[in-house]
């Protein structure tokens, strides 16, 4: 009999959807996989088509974005999770993202199975300094006392985890190279005569749009593009900044291929999927010296790690004069060797098997 893994995912949309659905599919040959989830506006309408038919789907009715804040909703979620655990009787329970991770660690004792929690980016880091961040950090420290392994997406996120809980490990996030390569075939790059720097994502606190705007102000001779939109668009005021709004994936990749450099100046990441994709398409990468980013990009080796707007601007101006082709090439090789789903699958199989090898069937 196969060992059972129960994945719990409240944030079943965006990058977490891609990560969890890929992980479920990759484990279906070796484990009996169950997925407890809730639908979000960002969840694809045809989400079941992304999942291996052997994955047992359990749609939860009690999950709410209210999360920890609403005691009534929290109690309902805990009750439903315990009911699912009793029915499935999993050997491993893997909680994905902060709400599932928080309520799951309250619901499960870890006595009858092994409990794993993947934050996919700690909220208190992603939000930057502030009262709300301190509250989230305090919650993580409290829940870190529970009998649970925190499995992060990279070494620098693991460094944060070790300050919050007892047992940690990390497995680097990867992209599906076969799928990405197939998608890129036939896409015509949208070229510009002007040196183009771009980023992709929601225009929100985590992504530091004011810093992106300041970099653009310092390099007025370059073109800056933000693919996406969000509540802080009013901070993108430089005349050489263009905000495109959200684009279909094919159109966004065409814009990415036509650009010269990719910037990720966020407060922090787990590992950004857009970062890995841009490494694969050989863009010059510039990132902030923060959780997630600094694990993937090594300054002067496969990209640049920057601290200030002036440092980003200096790197851009230098690239406009003499483009450092060896850096994007090294970044591309790193994706082939480390940041892909084939490598990720092998590491997960070793990790899960290590958790179940001493348990009786």
For each residue, the residues with C-beta under 8 A, 3 or more apart:
1: 32 361
2: 30 31 32
3: 31 32 91 92 352 356 359 361
4: 31 32 33 34 88 89 90 91 92
5: 27 31 32 33 34 90 91 92 93 94 352
6: 34 35 36 84 85 88 90 92 93 94
7: 20 23 24 33 34 35 36 37 94 96
8: 36 37 81 93 94 95 96 100 104
9: 12 16 20 35 36 37 38 96 97 100
10: 37 38 60 63 96 97 99 100 103
11: 14 16 40 96 97 98 99 100 120
12: 9 16 17 20 37 38 39 40 43 47
13: 16 17 40 41 42 43
14: 11 17 18 42
15: 18 19 120 272 273
16: 9 11 12 13 19 20 96 97 120
17: 12 13 14 20 21 42 43 44 47 50
18: 14 15 21 22 273
19: 15 16 22 23 96 120 173 273
20: 7 9 12 16 17 23 24 35 37 96
21: 17 18 24 25 47 50 51
22: 18 19 25 26 176 341
23: 7 19 20 26 27 344 348
24: 7 20 21 27 28 33 35 51 52 55
25: 21 22 28 51 52 55
26: 22 23 29 341 344 345 348
27: 5 23 24 30 31 33 348 349 352
28: 24 25 31 33 52 54 55
29: 26
30: 2 27 349 352 353
31: 2 3 4 5 27 28 352
32: 1 2 3 4 5 56
33: 4 5 7 24 27 28 52 54 55 56
34: 4 5 6 7 55 56 58 84 88 90
35: 6 7 9 20 24 51 55 56 57 58
36: 6 7 8 9 58 60 81 84
37: 7 8 9 10 12 20 57 58 59 60
38: 9 10 12 59 60 61 63
39: 12 43 47 59
40: 11 12 13 43
41: 13
42: 13 14 17
43: 12 13 17 39 40 47
44: 17 47 50
45:
46: 49 50
47: 12 17 21 39 43 44 50 51
48: 51 57
49: 46
50: 17 21 44 46 47
51: 21 24 25 35 47 48 55 57
52: 24 25 28 33 55
53:
54: 28 33
55: 24 25 28 33 34 35 51 52
56: 32 33 34 35 88
57: 35 37 48 51
58: 34 35 36 37 84 88
59: 37 38 39
60: 10 36 37 38 63 77 80 81 84
61: 38 80
62: 73 76 77 79 80
63: 10 38 60 77 99 100
64: 67 70 73 77
65: 99
66: 69 70 73 74
67: 64 70 73 74 98 99 102 103
68: 74 99 102 103 139
69: 66
70: 64 66 67 73 74
71: 74 75
72: 75 76
73: 62 64 66 67 70 76 77
74: 66 67 68 70 71 77 78 103 106
75: 71 72 78 79
76: 62 72 73 79 80
77: 60 62 63 64 73 74 80 81 103 107
78: 74 75 81 82 103 106 107
79: 62 75 76 82 83
80: 60 61 62 76 77 83 84
81: 8 36 60 77 78 84 85 103 104 107 108
82: 78 79 85 86 107 108
83: 79 80 86 87
84: 6 34 36 58 60 80 81 87 88
85: 6 81 82 88 89 90 93 107 108 112 113
86: 82 83 89
87: 83 84
88: 4 6 34 56 58 84 85
89: 4 85 86 112
90: 4 5 6 34 85 93 113
91: 3 4 5 113 114 355 356 359
92: 3 4 5 6 113 114 116 352 355 356
93: 5 6 8 85 90 104 108 113 114 115 116
94: 5 6 7 8 116 117 118 151
95: 8 100 101 104 105 115 116 117 118
96: 7 8 9 10 11 16 19 20 100 101 118 120
97: 9 10 11 16 100 101 118 119 120
98: 11 67 101 102 119 122 123 136
99: 10 11 63 65 67 68 102 103
100: 8 9 10 11 63 95 96 97 103 104
101: 95 96 97 98 104 105 117 118 119 143
102: 67 68 98 99 105 106 139 143
103: 10 67 68 74 77 78 81 99 100 106 107
104: 8 81 93 95 100 101 107 108 115 117
105: 95 101 102 108 115 117 143 146 148
106: 74 78 102 103 143
107: 77 78 81 82 85 103 104
108: 81 82 85 93 104 105 113 115
109: 112 147
110: 113 114 115 146 147 148
111: 147
112: 85 89 109
113: 85 90 91 92 93 108 110
114: 91 92 93 110 149 355 356
115: 93 95 104 105 108 110 146 147 148 149
116: 92 93 94 95 148 149 150 151 355
117: 94 95 101 104 105 148 149 150 151
118: 94 95 96 97 101 150 151 152 153
119: 97 98 101 122 123 140 150 152 157 161 270
120: 11 15 16 19 96 97 153 270
121: 125 126 153 157 268 269 270 291 292
122: 98 119 125 126 136 137 140 157 160 161 164 268 291
123: 98 119 126 127 133 136
124: 127 133 134 136 137 140
125: 121 122 133 160 267 268 290 291
126: 121 122 123 206 266 267 268 269
127: 123 124 130 132 133 136 205 206 267
128: 133 205 206 208 267
129: 133
130: 127 133 134
131: 134 135
132: 127 135 136
133: 123 124 125 127 128 129 130 136 137
134: 124 130 131 137 138
135: 131 132 138 139
136: 98 122 123 124 127 132 133 139 140
137: 122 124 133 134 140 141 164
138: 134 135 141 142
139: 68 102 135 136 142 143
140: 119 122 124 136 137 143 144 164 165
141: 137 138 144 145 164
142: 138 139 145
143: 101 102 105 106 139 140 146 148 165
144: 140 141 150 164 165 166
145: 141 142 165 166
146: 105 110 115 143 165
147: 109 110 111 115
148: 105 110 115 116 117 143 165 167
149: 114 115 116 117 167 168 169 355
150: 116 117 118 119 144 161 164 165 167 168 169
151: 94 116 117 118 168 169 170 171 351
152: 118 119 157 158 160 161 168 169 170 270
153: 118 120 121 157 170 171 172 173 270 271 292
154: 157 158 170 172 173 270 271 292 295 296
155: 158 159 170 295
156: 159 160 290 291 292 293 294 295
157: 119 121 122 152 153 154 160 161 170 270 291 292 295
158: 152 154 155 161 162 168 169 170
159: 155 156 162 163 291
160: 122 125 152 156 157 163 164 291
161: 119 122 150 152 157 158 164 165 168 170
162: 158 159 165 168
163: 159 160
164: 122 137 140 141 144 150 160 161
165: 140 143 144 145 146 148 150 161 162 168
166: 144 145
167: 148 149 150
168: 149 150 151 152 158 161 162 165
169: 149 150 151 152 158 351
170: 151 152 153 154 155 157 158 161
171: 151 153 344 347 348 351
172: 153 154 271 295 338 339 343 344 347
173: 19 153 154 270 271 273 276 339 344
174: 276 335 338 339 340 341 342 343 344
175: 179 180 273 276 277 280 335 339 340 341
176: 22 179 180 340 341
177: 180 181 280 335 336 340 341 342
178: 181 182
179: 175 176 182 183
180: 175 176 177 183 184 277 280
181: 177 178 184 185
182: 178 179 185
183: 179 180 187 249 250 253
184: 180 181 187 253 257 281
185: 181 182
186:
187: 183 184 250 253 254 257
188: 254
189: 254 257 258
190: 254 255 257 258
191: 258
192: 196 223 258 259
193:
194: 221 222 223
195: 221 222 223 260 261 316 319 320
196: 192 222 223 224 225 258 259 260 261
197: 215 216 219 222 223 224 225 259 260 261 262 263 316
198: 224 225 226 227 255 256 259 261 262 263
199: 207 212 225 226 227 262 263 264 265
200: 226 227 228 252 256 262 274
201: 204 207 227 228 272 274
202: 206 207 228 229 230
203: 207 209 226 228 229 230 231 232 233 235 236 243
204: 201 207 209 230 231 232
205: 127 128 208 232 267
206: 126 127 128 202 266 267 268
207: 199 201 202 203 204 212 230 265 266
208: 128 205 211 212 265 266 267 288
209: 203 204 212 213 226 230 232 233 235 236
210: 213 214 232 235
211: 208 214 215 265 309
212: 199 207 208 209 215 216 224 226 236 241 263 265
213: 209 210 216 217 235 236 237 238 241
214: 210 211 217 218 309
215: 197 211 212 218 219 224 263 265 309 312 313 316
216: 197 212 213 219 220 222 224 238 240 241
217: 213 214 220 238
218: 214 215 309 310 312 313
219: 197 215 216 222 224 240 313 316 317
220: 216 217 238 239 240
221: 194 195 320
222: 194 195 196 197 216 219 240 316 320
223: 192 194 195 196 197 240 242
224: 196 197 198 212 215 216 219 238 240 241 242
225: 196 197 198 199 241 242 244 255 259
226: 198 199 200 203 209 212 236 241 242 243 244
227: 198 199 200 201 244 246 247 252 255 256
228: 200 201 202 203 243 244 245 246
229: 202 203 233 243 245 246
230: 202 203 204 207 209 233
231: 203 204
232: 203 204 205 209 210 235 236
233: 203 209 229 230 236 243
234: 237
235: 203 209 210 213 232
236: 203 209 212 213 226 232 233 241 243
237: 213 234 241
238: 213 216 217 220 224 241
239: 220
240: 216 219 220 222 223 224
241: 212 213 216 224 225 226 236 237 238
242: 223 224 225 226
243: 203 226 228 229 233 236
244: 225 226 227 228 247 255
245: 228 229
246: 227 228 229
247: 227 244 251 252 255
248: 251 252
249: 183 252 253
250: 183 187 253 254
251: 247 248 254 255
252: 200 227 247 248 249 255 256
253: 183 184 187 249 250 256 257 277 281
254: 187 188 189 190 250 251 257 258
255: 190 198 225 227 244 247 251 252 258 259
256: 198 200 227 252 253 259 262 277 278 281 283
257: 184 187 189 190 253 254 281
258: 189 190 191 192 196 254 255
259: 192 196 197 198 225 255 256 262 283
260: 195 196 197 283 284 319 323
261: 195 196 197 198 283 284 285 286 316 319
262: 197 198 199 200 256 259 274 275 278 283 284 285 286
263: 197 198 199 212 215 286 287 312
264: 199 269 272 274 275 285 286 287 288 293
265: 199 207 208 211 212 215 286 287 288 306 312
266: 126 206 207 208 269 272 288 290 293
267: 125 126 127 128 205 206 208 288 290
268: 121 122 125 126 206 288 290 291 292 293
269: 121 126 264 266 272 275 290 291 292 293
270: 119 120 121 152 153 154 157 173 291 292
271: 153 154 172 173 275 276 292 295 296 339
272: 15 201 264 266 269 275 276 292 293
273: 15 18 19 173 175 276 277
274: 200 201 262 264 277 278
275: 262 264 269 271 272 278 279 285 287 293 296 297
276: 173 174 175 271 272 273 279 280 296 335 339
277: 175 180 253 256 273 274 280 281
278: 256 262 274 275 281 283 285
279: 275 276 282 283 285 296 302 303 328 331 332 334 335 339
280: 175 177 180 276 277 332 335
281: 184 253 256 257 277 278
282: 279 328 329 331 332
283: 256 259 260 261 262 278 279 328
284: 260 261 262 303 304 319 323 324 327 328
285: 261 262 264 275 278 279 297 302 303 304 327 328 331
286: 261 262 263 264 265 303 304 305 306 312 315 316
287: 263 264 265 275 290 293 294 296 297 303 304 305 306
288: 208 264 265 266 267 268 293 305 306 307
289: 293 294 305 306 307
290: 125 156 266 267 268 269 287 293 294
291: 121 122 125 156 157 159 160 268 269 270 294 295
292: 121 153 154 156 157 268 269 270 271 272 295 296
293: 156 264 266 268 269 272 275 287 288 289 290 296 297 305
294: 156 287 289 290 291 297 305
295: 154 155 156 157 172 271 291 292
296: 154 271 275 276 279 287 292 293 334 339
297: 275 285 287 293 294 302 303 304 305 331
298: 301 302 303 305
299: 303 304 305
300: 304 327
301: 298 327 330
302: 279 285 297 298 327 328 330 331 334
303: 279 284 285 286 287 297 298 299 327 328 331
304: 284 285 286 287 297 299 300 315 327
305: 286 287 288 289 293 294 297 298 299
306: 265 286 287 288 289 311 312 315
307: 288 289 311
308: 311 312
309: 211 214 215 218 312 313
310: 218 313 314
311: 306 307 308 314 315
312: 215 218 263 265 286 306 308 309 315 316
313: 215 218 219 309 310 316 317
314: 310 311 317 318
315: 286 304 306 311 312 318 319
316: 195 197 215 219 222 261 286 312 313 319 320
317: 219 313 314 320 321
318: 314 315 321 322 324
319: 195 260 261 284 315 316 322 323 324
320: 195 221 222 316 317 323
321: 317 318
322: 318 319
323: 260 284 319 320
324: 284 318 319 327 328
325: 328 329
326: 329 330
327: 284 285 300 301 302 303 304 324 330 331
328: 279 282 283 284 285 302 303 324 325 331 332
329: 282 325 326 332 333
330: 301 302 326 327 333 334
331: 279 282 285 297 302 303 327 328 334 335
332: 279 280 282 328 329 335 336
333: 329 330 336 337
334: 279 296 302 330 331 337 338 339
335: 174 175 177 276 279 280 331 332 338 339 340
336: 177 332 333 340
337: 333 334 343
338: 172 174 334 335 343
339: 172 173 174 175 271 276 279 296 334 335 343
340: 174 175 176 177 335 336 343 344
341: 22 26 174 175 176 177 344 345
342: 174 177 345 346
343: 172 174 337 338 339 340 346 347
344: 23 26 171 172 173 174 340 341 347 348
345: 26 341 342 348 349
346: 342 343 349 350
347: 171 172 343 344 350 351
348: 23 26 27 171 344 345 351 352
349: 27 30 345 346 352 353
350: 346 347 353 354
351: 151 169 171 347 348 354 355
352: 3 5 27 30 31 92 348 349 355 356
353: 30 349 350 356 357
354: 350 351 357
355: 91 92 114 116 149 351 352 359
356: 3 91 92 114 352 353 359
357: 353 354
358:
359: 3 91 355 356
360:
361: 1 3
